[in-house]
């Protein structure tokens, strides 16, 4: 081999090594000032073991119907705190933190099914119903929680009375470019993933404000409630595991299979899941009704809870089925 060719080969090899090893040399300092979930929980919180993991739950009310509330991405049970008491006046209400969020356990190692996968999310929900002896429930899902609710209804239709989909992210799907997906699973990205996750704390308040139609009305305590789960041990690594486990839901291929009653609720100014998506969803589901709440964004149950709950009450009263 000629000297120039040999030199070029060595330079190429060096460049590839730098690309491969460089990210692994970037330090990822441990999180500081974090706590065990139970140290951050409210007095009325429960921690229930489901599928071998501790799930953070809040429960109120009694009797039927039973409502199970599923929050969206990077949210927690605190997203529902304004409507928990009104829901409890209608029956039993159960809100819980989905695995990867809130104060529920964040596994970093496991055998078998990935606990952050969509399938595991559904099975955790079913385990929750079994724990409380719930035969059938009305699932109330916001954003990504709406997708989990729909997936549960498809997998276990005998367990779901009706769906209330609040700005459900059905048409958003996975926005990760196909070419980028293999990169996510490399050792380099697994190493750097926690640093990427930590950016959510930096931009979190802006994202919450984006979710509201009128951010000036956003209570300061709500921002603090959203920040609380980011004080849990290893939240950054768990969030990256959740990101890597995400897949397109393909729910749009199954919309005609939803024969159960569905209430689709959206704010008229949703800038995260566009309002038009919820209007489309209500149109494409066989047995759905639509409510567009004025002067509300992606979280109408937080921003306009009185109107939200009145629509829920009207919907439940019209259900001509045994709960």
C-alpha positions in Angstrom: 0.0 0.0 0.0 1.3 3.4 -1.0 2.2 5.8 1.9 -0.5 8.3 0.9 -3.2 5.6 0.8 -2.0 4.2 4.1 -2.1 7.7 5.7 -5.6 8.2 4.3 -6.7 4.9 5.7 -5.3 5.8 9.1 -7.0 9.2 9.0 -10.3 7.5 8.1 -9.9 5.0 10.9 -9.1 7.7 13.4 -12.1 9.7 12.3 -14.4 6.8 12.7 -13.0 6.0 16.1 -13.5 9.6 17.2 -17.1 9.5 16.0 -17.7 6.2 17.8 -15.9 6.8 21.0 -16.2 10.6 21.3 -19.8 10.6 22.7 -18.8 7.9 25.2 -16.2 10.2 26.6 -18.6 13.0 27.3 -19.3 13.0 31.1 -22.8 12.4 32.3 -22.7 13.7 35.9 -25.1 12.0 38.3 -28.3 13.9 39.2 -28.1 15.7 42.5 -30.9 16.6 44.9 -33.1 13.7 43.9 -35.4 11.7 46.2 -37.2 8.4 46.4 -40.8 8.6 45.1 -42.4 8.1 48.5 -40.5 11.1 49.9 -42.2 13.3 47.3 -45.7 11.8 47.6 -48.8 13.5 49.1 -50.4 12.1 52.2 -53.3 10.6 50.2 -51.1 8.8 47.8 -50.9 5.0 47.4 -48.1 2.9 46.1 -49.4 -0.4 44.6 -47.3 -3.2 43.3 -48.3 -4.2 39.8 -46.2 -6.4 37.6 -43.5 -6.2 40.2 -43.3 -2.4 40.1 -44.5 0.3 42.5 -47.2 2.4 40.9 -48.2 5.8 42.3 -52.0 6.0 42.6 -54.6 8.4 43.9 -58.2 7.2 44.5 -61.4 9.0 45.5 -65.1 8.4 45.6 -67.0 5.1 45.6 -69.3 3.0 43.6 -70.0 3.0 39.8 -69.1 4.2 37.4 -65.3 3.9 37.8 -63.2 6.4 36.0 -59.5 5.7 35.4 -57.5 8.8 34.5 -54.4 8.5 32.2 -52.1 11.5 31.9 -50.1 12.5 28.9 -46.3 12.6 28.1 -44.1 14.1 30.9 -47.2 14.7 33.1 -48.5 12.8 36.1 -51.5 12.4 38.4 -51.2 16.1 39.3 -52.6 17.0 35.8 -55.9 15.8 37.2 -55.9 17.3 40.6 -58.5 20.0 39.9 -61.0 17.4 38.6 -60.4 14.6 41.0 -63.1 15.8 43.5 -65.7 16.4 40.8 -65.1 13.0 39.3 -65.5 11.4 42.8 -69.0 12.9 43.0 -70.0 10.8 40.0 -68.5 7.5 41.2 -65.0 6.1 41.8 -62.0 7.9 40.3 -58.5 6.4 40.0 -55.6 8.4 38.7 -52.1 6.9 38.4 -48.7 7.7 37.1 -47.8 5.7 34.0 -44.5 3.9 34.1 -41.8 6.3 33.2 -43.5 9.3 34.7 -44.6 10.9 37.9 -43.8 9.0 41.1 -44.2 5.5 39.8 -41.2 3.2 39.7 -38.7 3.7 36.9 -37.0 0.4 36.2 -33.6 0.6 34.5 -33.1 -3.1 34.1 -35.6 -5.9 33.5 -36.1 -9.3 31.9 -38.8 -10.1 29.4 -41.3 -7.4 28.3 -40.0 -3.8 28.2 -41.9 -2.0 31.0 -42.0 1.2 28.9 -43.6 -0.4 25.8 -47.2 0.2 24.8 -48.1 -3.4 25.6 -46.7 -3.1 29.1 -48.5 0.2 29.6 -51.8 -1.6 28.8 -51.1 -4.5 31.1 -50.2 -2.2 33.9 -53.6 -0.6 33.5 -55.3 -4.0 33.5 -53.3 -4.9 36.7 -54.6 -1.7 38.3 -58.2 -2.6 37.5 -57.6 -6.1 38.9 -56.0 -4.8 42.1 -59.1 -2.6 42.8 -61.6 -5.3 41.8 -62.9 -3.2 38.9 -64.8 -5.2 36.3 -65.4 -2.4 33.9 -64.2 1.2 33.7 -64.5 4.4 31.8 -61.0 5.4 30.6 -60.2 9.1 30.5 -57.0 9.7 28.6 -55.2 13.0 27.9 -52.8 13.2 24.9 -50.6 10.1 24.9 -52.8 8.8 27.7 -55.6 8.8 25.2 -53.6 6.4 23.0 -53.0 4.1 25.9 -56.8 4.2 26.7 -57.6 3.3 23.1 -55.0 0.5 23.0 -56.5 -0.9 26.2 -60.0 -0.8 24.7 -58.8 -2.8 21.7 -56.9 -5.4 23.7 -59.5 -5.8 26.5 -62.9 -4.6 25.3 -64.7 -6.4 28.0 -63.0 -4.1 30.6 -63.8 -0.8 29.0 -67.3 0.8 29.2 -66.5 4.0 27.3 -63.7 6.3 26.4 -63.2 10.0 27.1 -60.4 11.2 24.9 -59.0 14.5 25.8 -56.9 16.0 23.0 -55.7 12.4 22.2 -52.5 12.2 20.2 -53.8 9.6 17.8 -52.6 11.2 14.5 -49.4 12.5 15.9 -47.8 9.1 16.0 -44.0 8.8 16.2 -42.3 11.8 14.8 -38.8 10.2 15.0 -37.4 10.0 11.5 -36.9 6.5 10.3 -33.2 7.1 9.6 -32.7 8.2 13.2 -34.3 5.2 14.9 -31.2 2.9 14.6 -29.1 5.7 16.1 -31.2 5.8 19.3 -30.2 2.2 20.2 -26.4 2.7 19.9 -24.2 2.7 23.0 -23.4 6.3 22.3 -27.0 7.5 22.4 -27.8 5.3 25.4 -24.9 7.0 27.2 -25.9 10.5 26.1 -29.7 9.9 26.5 -29.9 11.2 30.1 -28.3 14.5 29.0 -31.0 14.9 26.3 -33.7 14.1 28.8 -32.5 16.7 31.2 -33.3 19.4 28.6 -37.0 18.8 29.4 -36.5 20.4 32.7 -35.0 23.4 31.1 -37.8 23.8 28.6 -40.6 22.3 30.7 -42.2 25.6 31.9 -42.4 26.8 28.3 -44.0 23.5 27.2 -46.6 23.8 30.0 -47.4 27.3 28.9 -47.7 26.2 25.3 -50.4 23.7 26.5 -52.6 26.5 27.8 -54.7 28.8 25.8 -54.0 31.7 28.2 -50.7 31.0 30.0 -51.2 34.1 32.2 -53.8 32.1 34.0 -51.5 29.2 34.7 -51.2 28.9 38.5 -47.7 28.9 39.8 -48.4 25.9 41.9 -49.3 23.9 38.8 -45.8 24.5 37.4 -44.4 23.2 40.7 -46.5 20.1 40.5 -45.2 19.4 37.1 -41.6 19.8 38.3 -42.0 17.5 41.3 -41.5 14.2 39.4 -38.2 15.6 38.0 -36.8 15.3 41.5 -37.1 11.5 41.5 -34.0 9.3 41.3 -33.0 8.4 37.7 -36.0 10.2 36.1 -33.7 11.2 33.2 -32.5 7.7 32.4 -36.1 6.3 32.6 -37.4 9.0 30.3 -34.8 8.0 27.7 -35.8 4.4 28.1 -39.4 5.4 27.5 -38.3 7.3 24.4 -36.4 4.4 23.0 -39.4 2.1 23.6 -41.8 4.4 21.7 -43.4 3.0 18.5 -46.1 4.3 16.2 -49.5 3.3 17.6 -51.1 2.5 14.3 -54.4 3.3 15.9 -55.7 5.0 12.7 -55.8 1.5 11.1 -58.3 0.3 13.8 -60.7 3.2 14.3 -63.7 1.4 12.9 -63.2 -1.3 15.6 -64.2 1.1 18.3 -68.0 0.4 18.7 -68.1 1.6 22.3 -69.3 5.1 23.2 -66.5 7.7 22.9 -66.5 11.4 24.0 -63.8 13.4 22.2 -62.9 16.6 24.1 -60.5 19.3 22.8 -59.6 22.8 23.5 -60.3 25.2 20.6 -56.7 26.4 20.8 -54.7 23.2 21.1 -51.2 23.9 19.8 -49.7 20.5 20.7 -52.3 18.1 19.3 -54.1 20.4 16.8 -57.8 20.9 17.4 -58.5 19.7 13.9 -57.1 16.3 14.8 -59.6 15.8 17.6 -62.4 16.9 15.2 -61.2 14.4 12.7 -61.0 11.7 15.3 -64.6 12.2 16.4 -65.7 12.1 12.8 -63.8 8.8 12.0 -64.8 6.9 15.2 -68.1 5.0 14.7 -69.8 6.0 18.0 -68.2 9.3 19.0 -69.4 12.7 20.1 -67.3 15.9 20.0 -66.9 18.7 22.4 -64.7 21.7 21.6 -64.1 23.8 24.8 -63.7 27.5 24.1 -60.7 29.4 25.4 -58.8 26.2 26.2 -55.6 24.5 24.9 -54.2 21.0 25.2 -55.3 20.6 28.9 -58.9 21.7 29.1 -59.4 19.7 32.3 -56.8 22.0 33.9 -57.7 25.3 32.2 -61.5 25.1 32.1 -62.4 22.3 34.6 -66.0 23.4 35.2 -67.0 23.2 31.5 -64.9 20.0 31.2 -66.7 18.2 34.0 -70.2 19.3 32.8 -69.5 17.7 29.5 -68.3 14.6 31.2 -71.5 14.5 33.4 -73.7 14.9 30.3 -71.9 12.1 28.5 -72.1 9.7 31.4 -75.8 10.4 31.9 -76.5 9.4 28.3 -74.7 6.1 28.5 -77.4 3.5 28.0 -75.3 0.6 29.2 -74.8 -1.1 32.5 -71.7 0.2 34.3 
